Amino acid sequence: MNDHKAEFKSPLLEVQGLRKTFGGRGGKPGPIVAVDDISFSLNPGECLAVVGESGSGKSTLARTLLRLLDADSGSVLYEGRDLLSLPRAEMQRQRRYLQMVFQDPYASLHPRRTVAQLISEPWEIHPGVVEKSGRPARIDALLAEVNLPKHFSSYYPNQMSGGQRQRVAIARALALEPKILILDEPVSALDVSVQAQVIKVLMTLQERRDLAYIFISHDLPLVRLVAHKVAVMNRGRFVEAGPTDTVFDNPSDEYTRTLLASSPAIAEDA
Ligand SMILES: Nc1ncnc2c1ncn2[C@@H]1O[C@H](COP(=O)(O)OP(=O)(O)OP(=O)(O)O)[C@@H](O)[C@H]1O
């Protein structure tokens, strides 16, 4: 993912002054500030990693971007339009372009649905994206994109390994032809031996489809491998953000230095 930095076009996503608190009453801000004045931009084909300790606000940021949680203030411009101020029906239409892949594919895939049903579900919610007659062929093509054979379409989640399930979750996220994938710890629930397969699929897809990723991860060596830019989150704020190599080689913030020092593989490399 690191090798096409020069090709970036105009920003796909521009986030400005995003803020989300919890514990407020009657629509007022609450005392728990989970996302505090976050701003960043994301280009097509770019991978932004968001790193930080548990509780720093990474998942809340992801959910607020997608309007799964209501922001207190700020804006999220997708191709220049503020998602936070769109009417609900229009937001629903735009959602197809911003999809999320969760940490645990077992929890995110309904156990009683076949792979074909799981991949087709988004087309029921967004009719017109893929005609009914074209769906079987599109399912095969999506499975091929995540390196799974066609016959997996009749499998149920419990007939697959964790890595295969996560690849199905990725195929499903791609069904609506999104421009941005928010990947919330996409491989941390998987055995180390299969993590690399899933990462390879994600890197190939990014290149082929010019996808933008927001990659939430605790795994700093992996972040260094896949991300163009890194944002370091602490107590709801981006305390440091910049090109991956700059942040890793010359961290300017004390919190970033502590985080890097606690990652053994990176400390040894340094
Ligand atoms: N629904 C909620 N109600 C109240 N507080 C919440 C809620 N969701 C999150 N928080 C708080 O917001 C802060 C950020 O939490 P969040 O889950 O976004 O962090 P995170 O960085 O994603 O953590 P992790 O890596 O463990 O997933 C924490 O202090 C958390 O307790």
The ligand as an SDF file (V2000), in Angstrom:
LIG
                    3D

 31 33  0  0  0  0  0  0  0  0999 V2000
  -21.7180    4.3870   24.6740 N   0  0  0  0  0  0  0  0  0  0  0  0
  -20.8170    4.9650   25.4790 C   0  0  0  0  0  0  0  0  0  0  0  0
  -21.2100    5.6090   26.5990 N   0  0  0  0  0  0  0  0  0  0  0  0
  -20.3340    6.2130   27.4250 C   0  0  0  0  0  0  0  0  0  0  0  0
  -18.9960    6.2500   27.1990 N   0  0  0  0  0  0  0  0  0  0  0  0
  -18.5450    5.6220   26.0960 C   0  0  0  0  0  0  0  0  0  0  0  0
  -19.4100    4.9550   25.1840 C   0  0  0  0  0  0  0  0  0  0  0  0
  -18.6670    4.4290   24.1790 N   0  0  0  0  0  0  0  0  0  0  0  0
  -17.3820    4.7580   24.4510 C   0  0  0  0  0  0  0  0  0  0  0  0
  -17.3060    5.4660   25.6040 N   0  0  0  0  0  0  0  0  0  0  0  0
  -16.0710    6.0290   26.2010 C   0  0  0  0  0  0  0  0  0  0  0  0
  -15.4210    6.7960   25.1930 O   0  0  0  0  0  0  0  0  0  0  0  0
  -14.0140    6.6360   25.2890 C   0  0  0  0  0  0  0  0  0  0  0  0
  -13.4660    6.1090   23.9760 C   0  0  0  0  0  0  0  0  0  0  0  0
  -13.8750    4.7720   23.7760 O   0  0  0  0  0  0  0  0  0  0  0  0
  -13.5960    3.9440   22.4220 P   0  0  0  0  0  0  0  0  0  0  0  0
  -14.2750    2.6190   22.5400 O   0  0  0  0  0  0  0  0  0  0  0  0
  -13.9440    4.7860   21.2670 O   0  0  0  0  0  0  0  0  0  0  0  0
  -12.0060    3.7600   22.4730 O   0  0  0  0  0  0  0  0  0  0  0  0
  -11.0830    2.8150   21.5850 P   0  0  0  0  0  0  0  0  0  0  0  0
   -9.8280    3.5770   21.3710 O   0  0  0  0  0  0  0  0  0  0  0  0
  -11.8150    2.3630   20.3700 O   0  0  0  0  0  0  0  0  0  0  0  0
  -10.8130    1.5770   22.5250 O   0  0  0  0  0  0  0  0  0  0  0  0
  -10.5510    0.0360   22.1240 P   0  0  0  0  0  0  0  0  0  0  0  0
   -9.2050    0.0090   21.4520 O   0  0  0  0  0  0  0  0  0  0  0  0
  -10.5650   -0.6770   23.4370 O   0  0  0  0  0  0  0  0  0  0  0  0
  -11.6630   -0.3930   21.2210 O   0  0  0  0  0  0  0  0  0  0  0  0
  -13.7750    5.7050   26.4690 C   0  0  0  0  0  0  0  0  0  0  0  0
  -13.5330    6.5240   27.6090 O   0  0  0  0  0  0  0  0  0  0  0  0
  -15.0670    4.9630   26.6070 C   0  0  0  0  0  0  0  0  0  0  0  0
  -15.2730    4.5380   27.9240 O   0  0  0  0  0  0  0  0  0  0  0  0
  1  2  1  0
  2  3  1  0
  2  7  2  0
  3  4  2  0
  4  5  1  0
  5  6  2  0
  6  7  1  0
  6 10  1  0
  7  8  1  0
  8  9  2  0
  9 10  1  0
 10 11  1  0
 11 12  1  0
 11 30  1  0
 12 13  1  0
 13 14  1  0
 13 28  1  0
 14 15  1  0
 15 16  1  0
 16 17  2  0
 16 18  1  0
 16 19  1  0
 19 20  1  0
 20 21  2  0
 20 22  1  0
 20 23  1  0
 23 24  1  0
 24 25  2  0
 24 26  1  0
 24 27  1  0
 28 29  1  0
 28 30  1  0
 30 31  1  0
M  END
$$$$
